[in-house]
Structures are given as structure tokens and as C-alpha cells.
């Protein structure tokens, strides 16, 4: 009986330690819904942008880094391909996901579909 209690205590302790270790590794993420009409996306790696989560909300300065990823719909694209796609000037919805602590952009998703044959 006592062996079970010790085993259970050790298992709970291990789970708590793993949970806190995971929490330190997992950066808190946030997202901003916007449109291409009110956000100018960076043209180059390392570029930055200002975005607001709502009217009246404070703008957040966000930075691209080497791990930033870009999507048109479900299709991953390069930053150059993203900017080429948006060059037509059509207003599209987008989601910017970022690391709250580092203020680095993790993903930008344009709510659209690439035309057939425009991506590998």
C-alpha cells in the first residue's frame, strides 16, 4: 500500500515537472486579425510591421525572423511569393500570429487561395 502511495506521488511530481518544463519552452502566442488594407507587410526578411488587434487598441510592433512562415490559404509560400501575390492591391483578410514575449511573427496567413499553377 505504501509503495503505491510513493509511486503515485512520484508520478504526479514527474507530471508537474514535465508540465512546467513544457510551459517554459512553449512561448505564449497571440494573433491579430486584420486586412491588407490596414497592415503593410514587410518586403524583406528581418522587416517589421505595426498591427492593431481592434479599433482603439494599442498598435503592436512585430518583427520577422528566420522562423517566420507565410501562407496563402493552406499553401506555404516564401515572403517574396506572398508579396507578389498581394501586389494586385486586392484587399484580403489576414491573420498575424506572433510570440508575445519576443514580438516576433511566427506566421502570417492570407485568407485567400493561390491561383492554380502559381506555386510549386
C-alpha positions as CSV (number, residue, x, y, z in Angstrom):
1,X,0.0,0.0,0.0
2,X,2.8,2.4,1.0
3,X,4.6,1.6,-2.2
4,X,1.6,2.6,-4.2
5,X,1.4,6.0,-2.5
6,X,5.1,6.6,-3.2
7,X,4.7,5.6,-6.8
8,X,1.7,7.8,-7.2
9,X,3.4,10.7,-5.6
10,X,6.5,10.3,-7.9
11,X,4.3,10.1,-11.0
12,X,2.4,13.2,-10.0
13,X,5.6,15.0,-9.3
14,X,7.1,13.9,-12.6
15,X,4.0,15.1,-14.5
16,X,4.1,18.5,-12.7
17,X,7.8,18.9,-13.6
18,X,7.2,18.0,-17.2
19,X,4.3,20.4,-17.4
20,X,6.4,23.3,-16.1
21,X,9.3,22.4,-18.4
22,X,6.8,22.4,-21.3
23,X,5.4,25.8,-20.2
24,X,8.9,27.3,-20.3
25,X,9.5,26.0,-23.9
26,X,6.1,26.9,-25.3
27,X,6.1,30.7,-25.9
28,X,2.7,32.4,-25.4
29,X,1.2,33.0,-28.8
30,X,-1.2,35.7,-29.8
31,X,-2.9,36.6,-33.1
32,X,-4.2,39.7,-34.8
33,X,-7.0,39.6,-37.4
34,X,-6.6,42.4,-39.9
35,X,-6.7,43.1,-43.6
36,X,-4.2,44.1,-46.2
37,X,-5.9,47.5,-46.3
38,X,-4.7,48.4,-42.8
39,X,-1.4,46.4,-42.5
40,X,1.7,46.9,-44.6
41,X,3.6,43.6,-44.7
42,X,7.4,43.6,-44.6
43,X,9.0,43.2,-48.0
44,X,12.3,41.7,-46.7
45,X,13.5,39.2,-44.1
46,X,14.0,40.9,-40.8
47,X,11.4,43.6,-41.6
48,X,8.8,44.7,-39.2
49,X,5.2,45.9,-39.1
50,X,2.7,47.7,-36.8
51,X,-0.7,46.0,-36.2
52,X,-3.7,46.6,-34.1
53,X,-6.0,43.9,-32.7
54,X,-9.0,46.2,-32.7
55,X,-10.1,49.8,-33.3
56,X,-8.7,51.8,-30.4
57,X,-6.3,49.0,-29.4
58,X,-2.7,49.9,-29.0
59,X,-0.5,49.1,-32.0
60,X,2.0,46.2,-31.6
61,X,5.4,46.4,-33.3
62,X,6.2,42.9,-34.7
63,X,9.4,41.6,-36.3
64,X,10.0,38.9,-38.9
65,X,12.8,36.4,-38.1
66,X,14.3,33.3,-39.7
67,X,11.5,31.1,-38.4
68,X,8.6,33.2,-39.7
69,X,6.3,31.3,-42.0
70,X,3.9,32.6,-44.7
71,X,0.7,31.1,-46.1
72,X,-1.9,31.9,-48.7
73,X,-4.8,29.8,-47.6
74,X,-3.2,26.4,-46.6
75,X,-0.3,26.8,-49.0
76,X,3.0,27.8,-47.5
77,X,4.9,30.4,-49.6
78,X,8.0,32.5,-49.4
79,X,7.9,36.1,-48.3
80,X,8.7,37.1,-51.9
81,X,5.8,34.9,-53.2
82,X,3.5,36.4,-50.6
83,X,4.4,40.0,-51.6
84,X,4.0,39.1,-55.3
85,X,0.5,37.6,-54.6
86,X,-0.5,40.8,-52.8
87,X,0.8,43.2,-55.4
88,X,-2.5,43.2,-57.2
89,X,-3.8,45.6,-54.5
90,X,-7.0,43.5,-53.7
91,X,-7.9,43.8,-50.0
92,X,-7.8,40.5,-48.3
93,X,-8.2,39.4,-44.7
94,X,-5.1,38.1,-42.9
95,X,-4.1,36.6,-39.5
96,X,-0.8,37.5,-37.9
97,X,0.4,35.1,-35.3
98,X,3.3,36.1,-33.0
99,X,5.3,35.3,-29.9
100,X,4.0,37.6,-27.2
101,X,7.4,37.8,-25.4
102,X,9.7,38.3,-28.3
103,X,7.2,40.2,-30.5
104,X,8.4,38.1,-33.4
105,X,6.0,36.9,-36.2
106,X,5.6,33.2,-36.3
107,X,3.0,33.0,-39.1
108,X,1.1,35.3,-41.5
109,X,-1.9,33.7,-43.2
110,X,-3.7,35.4,-46.0
111,X,-7.3,34.4,-46.3
112,X,-7.3,33.5,-50.0
113,X,-6.3,30.8,-52.4
114,X,-3.3,30.9,-54.8
115,X,-4.3,30.8,-58.4
116,X,-3.7,27.4,-60.0
117,X,-0.2,26.9,-61.3
118,X,1.4,29.8,-59.4
119,X,3.2,27.7,-56.8
120,X,5.4,24.6,-57.0
